[in-house]
C-alpha cells in the first residue's frame, strides 16, 4: 500500500500518515475544518525521505541510519519508536503564529497550532531531544513569530521513543505509561476481526477488495462533537468530512457486516438535521456546513438497507420516519418556487454533481433525478408509517407520492426521454449529461416504454469500456481525465443505476455496468473518488470510502465467487 495514495490510519483515529509533494512522511490531523491538515513532517536527521512499509497495526519507516515504527494508540495519540541516529519532527504550523516550547526538564514539548486551533504535546519516552526554533520580527506590525520549529529526537545509534497527543484545549503535561508491543497487538487484533466480517471476493477482485476493506476501516474516526457516532469520513486525505449523500453508501455497504455500524453511518447525518428539515452539505466533529445540501437519496438508502437485512428497531424507525418526513417537506417548502411539485436544484453542489453541464447556463433547474429520489423517499415514508401502525399517515404520504409521480411523468420527459428544465419557464436544457437518466433509479416504477427507451440510450451514449460516463463521450462538453461530473465515472451513480436497472428487469445491462466498474477499480491500486471514462485511470482523492463501499457491494451482488 502506497501511503501517498491510501494514508496509514486506523479505526477511530483522528491522525493519519501520508506524504507531502516532496515524498516526505506527514502526520495529518483529521480534526475540525482545519485549513492545514498536515501538522508534522517526519524525517530522519539526515533529511532524506523514509521508505514506508505499512503493517496491520503499525507503519514501518526506514532510511539510512534510522528505522522507525509508528502506531496510533488512541483517537488522538501517536507513538513513534525507533533505533538509529534519530528523527526530526518539523512543525508545519510555525510561521502562522503557531509555536513550540520545551518544558523545564527539556524532555517534553508543547506545540500550539493557532491556525488549526489545536494543541499537541510531544514527550520523549526514550532517548534525548532538542528543540530547533527560530523567532523573528515578521511584518509591519512587528509581531514576533516562531518562523520555524522542529523537535529533534536523538537515538545515537540506540533506541528512542516519542509520544504525541493532540487536544482541543491546553492541558498540563502528563507522561503516559506505554506498552508498545501490547498496543500494536491490540490494533492488529481489531483489524483482523474487522476483515473476518467480510466474505472473500472473486479471485480477480480480492486484492482490490482487501484495499477497500482497509479504506473503510482506516477512514473511521471516533465519536466526538457533531459526530454522535463513530463515523466514516469520505477520506483521510483531503475529503476529510462526512457528506450528506456519501454516508448513505457506506451505511448500505455495512449492512450484514456490522448492522450497528451500518445504522450509525446512516443516522450520523440525519441527527445533524436543521430545524427547517434541511440536511447539511457536510459535517465535521467541529463544524456543520449547510450553505448547500445534497440530493434526497436517504429514503432509497434506508429502504435498501432494510431489504438487505437491517433488522427492525422501533425507536430507530420512528426517528428515521420523522427525519425523512421533515427532509422531504423541506424540499417542497424551499425548492419548489413555482409550486408544480417538481423541486429544483439551486446549485450544482445541491445535486452532488457540482459541475454537470446541466448547470452551465445557470440555476435553478428541475432535473428528473430529483423527483425520482423523492418518489422513492415518499414510498419509504409510507411503508415505515404503515409498519409502525399509523395507516392514516401512510395513506397521506402515499397520496402525495402518487401526485408527485403524475407530475414527474408529465413534466420530466420529452420525446420519450428524460430532460432537465429551467425552473418556472420549464424551457428544456440542452445538455448531454447523464444526470436526467439517473431517474432510472425508479426501476419498475417507470412505465415500461420510458424505461426501455432510457436503457437503450444509456447503453448507446454513456456506457464506456470502463463504466458509465457522467457526460456522453461524444458530447462537445465532455472532458477526459479529472473532469469531475463532465465525463468521469463515479461509484454512487454506478450503484444507483445498477440497482434501478436490475429492479426494472434489465439484468444483463445492470451486470455489465457493475462488472465494468469492478474491472476498472481492480486494475488500479486505489479507491479513487472517480475514474476517467476514456482511460480508466483513477482521479482526485485516491482513498474514497464510497468507492470502497460500492466496490464491495457490487463484487458481492454481481461477481460473488
N, C-alpha and C positions, 0 to 999 in steps of 0.2 A: 504494500500500500504506500502510495506517494503522499506524504503529509502536505505537500504544496497543493494537492487537489482535495484529498479527503483528510481533514485535520485529525490529529490524535486527541481523543477525549474519552469520556465515559458517561454512563447514565447518571444524571443528577448534577454534573459538574458545571460550574459557570466559568471554567477555564478550558482552553483548547490550545494545542500547539500546531502551528503551521510554519510557513516560510514567507519571508519578505521577497521583494523583487530581486534582491541580490543572492537569494538562496540561503540566507541565514535563518536559523530557527527562531521563531517568535512565540512568546507566550501571550495569548489573547484573552481578553475578558469578554464575557457574554452578558454582562450586566447592563441594564438600562437602555437608553438610546445613546450610547457612548459615541461621541464624534470621532474618537480614535480608539478602535478596538485593540490594536497592538500596544501592549503595555511594556514588555521587556524583550530585548534581543538577547539571545543566549549564544555565546561563542566561547571557544577555548581561548586561553590567554594569548595564544598566537594569532587569533583573529580569523583564521580560515573557517569556512562553514563546516558544521558537523554533518556526517552521513547519518541517516536515520534508519532505525530498524524497529518498527512498531511490533509489540508483542501483545498478548491478550490483556495483561494487566499493567504494562509499563511501556515506556518508549526508550529504546536504546539510542544513544547519540555518541558517535565515535569520531575522533580526529587524532592526528598525530600528537602523541604525548598526553592524551586525555580520553577517558571513557566515562560516559555518564549513563545513569538510569534515572528516568523521570517518571513519577507516577502522581496521580490525582487522588488525594487522600479523602477528601470530602467535597461538598459543594463549592467551597472557596479556599481549598488548601492544595498546595503543590509541594512535593518533596523532590529534591534533586540530590542524588548521591553519586559519587564517582571516585575515580582514582587517577592520579597523574599530576600534571602541572597545576591544573585548576581551571576555573572558568571566569568569564566576565559577563555580568548582567547589566546591560545598558538600559536605563530608564528612559523610555521614549516620550515621556511627558515633560521632560526637562525643556526649558526654553518657553514653556507656555504657563509660567508661574507655578509649575509643579517643582518639587524639590525633594531631596533626600538628606537625612542626617542620621548620625550614629548615636547610640545610647552611651551612657557613661563607661560601660565596660568595653565598648568597641566591638562587640560580637552580635549586635542586633541593630537593625536599621529601620527607621520609619520612612515610608515613601508616601508623599502627599501628591495625589493625582488630581489637581484642580480641574483640569479640563473634563475629566470623566466623573468627577465628584466621588472619588473612591480613595480609600486608604489601604496601604499594604504594609505588612511587617515582614521583614526578612531576617531569619535567625540562623546564625552559624551553629550547627549542632556538632560538627566535627571539622577540624582544620582551622585555618585562620583567615581573616578577611581584612580588606582595607576599602576605603571609600575614595573614589576619584570624582570630586565635584568641583566645578568651576563656576564662579559667580562674576557677574559684571553689570555695570550700569547699561541699561538696554536702550532706552529711547528718549525722546524729548522730555518725557515726564520723569526721567532719571530714576526709573524703577530698578531696584536690584533684582536680577533674575539669575536663577540657577541654570546656566546655559547648557551644561552637560552634567550628567551624574551616572556613575557606574559603580557597582559593587563588584570587587574582585575577590574571588574565593581561591585561596592558595592551598593546594594539596602537597606541594613539594615532593612529588613522587608517591605520596601515600594517599590514604582515603580522605574524603571530605564530604560533608552533607550540608545542604541548605534547605530550610523550611520557609515557605512563603504562605502568607494568609491575606486574603482580601476582606475588607469590611466596608459597610456603607457609612460608618461613623468611626471616629477616632476611639481607640481602645488602649488600655495600658499594655505594655509589652509583656507577653507571657510566653514561656518556653514550654513547648509540648513534649510529652514523652512519646517517642516514636518506636515502633517495631516494624521496620520497612518490609521485612520478609512476610510477616503476617498480613500487613496491609495489602501488599501486592497479591498474595494468595487469595485474599477475600475478593478483590476485584476480578481475578481470574475465575473464581467460582461463580460470581454474579454473571459474568459474560457467558460462561459455559451453560449456566441454567437458562439464560436468555435464548441462546441458539438452539437448545434442545426443544424449545417450544415450537419451532418451525419444522415443517416437513421438508424433505430434500426436494430440490428442483430436478428437472430433467438434466442429464449429464451436460448437455451443451449450454445450460444456463446456470449450473451450480456455482461456478466461480463468481459470476455477477450477483447471484442470489446471496452469496456469502458477504459480498461488499454491501448489498442492500440491507442485510440484517445488521451489519456493523453501523451503517449510517443511521439507521433508526435508533439503535441502542445508544450510540455516542452523541446523538443530537439532543437528547433529553436533558433538561435542567430541572432542579428540584423546586418544589412548591415555594413561592416567595412573592409577596406583594400582589400584583394583578394576576399572577399565575396561582389560581386557587388549587391547582393540582400540579403534580409533576407534568411538565409539558414538553412535547417535541417541537423544537424550533424548526424552521424551514431549513436551516443550515447553521453550522458553526464557522462558516467562512465569513460571508458578509450579509446574507439574508437572515439576520440573527433575531427574528421576532416570530410571533405566531400570527399568521394572516387568516382572514375570515372566509376563505374557502379552501385554502391549502390544508387546514387542520382536518377537514372532513375526510380527505383521502387517507390520512394517517389513521384516523379513527376507524374507518372502514377496514383498513388492512389488518388492524389488530384484533378484529372480531374472530373468535375461535383460537387466537394465540394467547391473549390475555384480555378477557372481557372487561375487567376493571379498568385497565389502561385504555381500552377502546372507548368506553363510556366517558372517561375523564378527558380524552383528547377531543371528543365531541362537545362536552359541556364547557371546556375551558374558555371558549369564545362566547358561547351563549350566556354564560354568567357574567360576561363583561358588557352585556346589552345595556344601552342607554334607556332612560325613562321614556323617550319617544318611541322605543321599539327598534331603533336603528342598531345594527351591529357595527362595531368599529372596523376600520380597514385593517388595523393590526394592533396588537398589544405587546408590551414587554413587561418585565417584572416591575418597572418603574414608570411606565407611561401607557397611555391609550390614545391612539390617533384615529379620529373619526371624521376627518376632512372628507375622506372618501369612504366607501364601503365596498362590498364585494357581492357577487350575484347570489340569489337565494337558493343555493343547492342543498340547503340543510334539511329540508323535508325529504328530498330524494335520498340524501345520505342516511337519515335515520331509518327510513323505510328499508333501505338495502341492508343496513346493519341488523335490523330485526329479522329480515329474511335469511341472513347469513347465520343466525343463531344467537344473537344477543338476547339474553333471557329477559322476561318481563320484570319490571321493578316499578310498582305503582307510584312511588314517590318520584322517581326519576321521570316516568312517563308523564305524570301530571305537570312537572316542571317544564319538560320539553314542550308539551302542548301549549302551556301559557306563553312560552317564549316564541314558539313558531307562529302562534296567532298574532302576537304583538309585532313580530318581524314582517309578517305578510301585510298586516294593516298599515305598517309604516310605508311600505312601497305604494300602496293605493293612496295614502294621505299625502305623501311628499313627492311622488314621481308619476302622478297621473294628472298633470295640469289640465289636459283637455277632456278629462273625465270620460274617456272612451273604453275604460277598463284595461287598456294595453299600456302598461307602465313604460317609462323611458329611462335610459341611461343618460345622466347629465355630464358624464366624463368617461373616457376610455378606462380609467382606473376602476370605475364602479363595476364594470362588467368583467374585470380581470384581464381583459385584452387591451392593455394600455394604449398601444399604438396601432390598433387594427385600422385598416383602410376605410372601414365604415365611418370612422370619425374624422376623416380628412377635411370635410367641409363644415365641421362644427357640430355642436350639440344644442339641444337634446335630440336623441334618436330613439326610435322604437324598433328593437330587433327581436325577431321571433324566438330567440333562445330564452329571453326573459319571461314572457308569459308561459312558455313551456315549463320552465323551472317552477313557476308559481302554481301552475296546474298540478304538478306532482306534489308540491308542498301542501296545497289545499287538500289533495287526496289523503295525504298522511295525517293532516289535522283531523279530517273527518273520521278516519279509521281509529285514531287514538281516542277521540271523543266517544265513539261508539264502544270501543273496548273498555273504556273507563266508566261506561254506564250512562253517558249523557246523550241520549238519542236525539233530543231536540237540538242540541248544539251541533251534533253530527249532521243532521238534516240541513241546518242553516248553512254550514260550510259546503256541503255537497251541492246545494243550490247555487252558491257563489262560484263554485268550480265549474258548474255547467254553464253559467253565464259567461265566465272567462273563456271557456273552450269555444263557445259560439263566437265571441268577439275575436278570438285568436284566428279561427278559420276564415272569418270574413275579412280580416284586416292584414294578415301577415303573409299572404300568398298572392302571386301574380303569375298567370300562365302555368299554374300547377307547381310552382317552385317558391321557396321561402324568399322573402325580400325584406330588407330593413327600410324604414321610412323615417322621414323627418316628423318629429312630434308636431302636432297641431295642423300643419298643412297636409301631412300624410303623403308628401311627394316621395316617390321611390328614390333610394340612394344607389347611385352607380358604384358598385364595389364587387370585387370577386373574392371577398373574404369568406372563409369557412363559417364565420360566426352565425349567420342565419341558419345554416344547416345543423347547428347544434340542437335545433328543435327535434332532431331525430331521437333525442333522449326520451321522447314520449313513447317510442316503440309502437306497440299495438294500440295505443290511444289515438294514433293518427289514422285518418281514413286511408284505406289500402292504396288508392290511386296516388295520393300525395306521398305516402311512404315509398312506394315503388319508384316514383319519379325522382325523389330525393336520393334514394340509394343509388340509382343509375348515375346521377350527376356527381355524387360523392366519389364513386369509383372512377369515373371518367376524368374528372377535373382535379381532384385533390389527392388521390392516393398515389404515393410515390413508392419506389422500391424500399424506402426506409420508413415509411409510415404516412400518416395523413398530414399534409401541409396546411398551415393556417391561412395561407393565401395561395390561390391557384398558381402553380409554377408558370403557367402561360400568361399570367397577368402582367401588364407593364409595370405594376407596382410591386411585384414580387422581388424580394431581396434574399439572396442566398447568405448563408453564414449566420452570424449573431444578429438576426433581424427582429428578434422578439416575436411579435404576433403578425409579422408581414411575410410569413413563409415557414417559420420554424415548426418543428414537430414537438408537441408537448404531451406530458403524461396525463394530465386531467382530461384534456379533450379526447385523447385516445381511449381512456377508460369510459367516459360518458358515452362516446359513440359506440364502442363495443357493446356496452350494456344495452343501449337503445336498439342497436341492430339485432342483437340476439333476441330481445323481447318482441321485436317486430317480425321475427321469423327469418331474417337474413343471416342465418348462422354461418354460412360459408364466408361471407364478407366480414362478419364480426371476427372470425378466427383469423382471416388474412390480415386484418388491421392489427390484431393482437400480436400475431407472430412476427410481423414486420417490425413492430416496436420492440419486441423482445430481442430480436436479432440485432437491431441497431444498438441497443444498450449493451448487449453481451459482447459486441465487437470491441468496445472501448474499455477503459479502466476507471470510469467514473459513473456517478449517478447524476448526470448533468441536469441543470434546470430545463434545458430544451436542446434540440438537435437540429442541425442543418438538414433540410429535406432534399438537398442536392447531393450532399456527400456523406451524411450520417454522422458527421463529427459533432461531439458534444460542445455546447456553448454556454456561456455565462457561468453561474455558480456550479462547480463540479461535484458538490456533495449535497444534493437537494432531496429532502425527505419525501415529497410527494412522488418523485420519480422512483425512489426506492420502494415506496408503498405500492404504486401501480405496477411496477415490475413484478413484485412478489405475488400480487393478486392475479395478474394476467398469466404468470407462469403456473399458478395453481389451477386456474379456471380453464385455460386453453392448451396447456402443454404439460399436464401432470405426467410424471414418469409411470 
